[in-house]
Amino acid sequence: MDVAAVEALCSASSGASSKRYGPPSNVLVYYAGGRKFAYFKTSEPEQWRFSIRTTPERFLALTDVPGFKPARYLSRFHWLTIVDVGAVADDYLRELIAWSHAAALHRPGRSSRLRR
């Protein structure tokens, strides 16, 4: 799957929206339910690297796989960066995106966490 196909898949996810942020961030972010579920870096040297949220177990397993690395600044929340989306099997990439999308939709809001 190439970058355009991944962008189309993220855009087609239910309730998804996107926003492009310019300098200094230079990212294209996809949201579901007001929460981030995926993003592309849009500037060099990491242009078109793709990041998603994963489960803690999958995060640990994939950080040892070539082409996957902890996402900068978000790894503590189990976000992974995929260096080249074309190197990942299409079905597996769809599964990763679907999980990240579902996690964004079903994650409780901050106000509900503060009431505990």
Secondary structure in CASP SS format (residue, H / E / C, confidence):
PFRMAT SS
TARGET T0000
AUTHOR 0000-0000-0000
METHOD secondary structure of the structure
MODEL  1
M C 1.00
D C 1.00
V H 1.00
A H 1.00
A H 1.00
V H 1.00
E H 1.00
A H 1.00
L H 1.00
C H 1.00
S H 1.00
A H 1.00
S C 1.00
S C 1.00
G C 1.00
A E 1.00
S E 1.00
S E 1.00
K E 1.00
R E 1.00
Y E 1.00
G C 1.00
P C 1.00
P C 1.00
S C 1.00
N C 1.00
V E 1.00
L E 1.00
V E 1.00
Y E 1.00
Y E 1.00
A E 1.00
G C 1.00
G C 1.00
R E 1.00
K E 1.00
F E 1.00
A E 1.00
Y E 1.00
F E 1.00
K E 1.00
T C 1.00
S C 1.00
E C 1.00
P C 1.00
E C 1.00
Q C 1.00
W C 1.00
R C 1.00
F E 1.00
S E 1.00
I E 1.00
R E 1.00
T C 1.00
T C 1.00
P H 1.00
E H 1.00
R H 1.00
F H 1.00
L H 1.00
A H 1.00
L H 1.00
T C 1.00
D C 1.00
V C 1.00
P C 1.00
G C 1.00
F E 1.00
K E 1.00
P E 1.00
A C 1.00
R C 1.00
Y C 1.00
L C 1.00
S H 1.00
R H 1.00
F H 1.00
H C 1.00
W E 1.00
L E 1.00
T E 1.00
I E 1.00
V C 1.00
D C 1.00
V H 1.00
G H 1.00
A H 1.00
V C 1.00
A C 1.00
D H 1.00
D H 1.00
Y H 1.00
L H 1.00
R H 1.00
E H 1.00
L H 1.00
I H 1.00
A H 1.00
W H 1.00
S H 1.00
H H 1.00
A H 1.00
A H 1.00
A H 1.00
L H 1.00
H H 1.00
R C 1.00
P C 1.00
G C 1.00
R H 1.00
S H 1.00
S H 1.00
R H 1.00
L H 1.00
R C 1.00
R C 1.00
END
